[in-house]
Amino acid sequence: MTRDTMAEEHGEELLFLSEDYFDGAIIGITYNSQVVYDMDRMVELFAENNDCDNEEAIEYLSFNTWTAYVGDLTPVFVRGKLA
């Protein structure tokens, strides 16, 4: 699922993370039009794209991304397997 496809399908403004490589961690959209990201996949993608290990990626994402609030459309971050 790409940003363009999602925007076309939902016909609304969606709020995505600024780094395009995180698109690989998108797993859906909430009822309230929030983009949903898989946190484990985000760690992998961040580490790959920033030449760091998973611990460094988790530390960065915990402080700079997962706890940020940017309004009603703030993306949602989930962890774990969905049934």
Secondary structure, 3 states (H helix, E strand, C coil): CCHHHHHHHHCCCCCCCCCHHHHHHEEEECCCCCEEEEHHHHHHHHHHHCCCCHHHHHHHHHHHCCCCCCCCCCCEEECCCCC
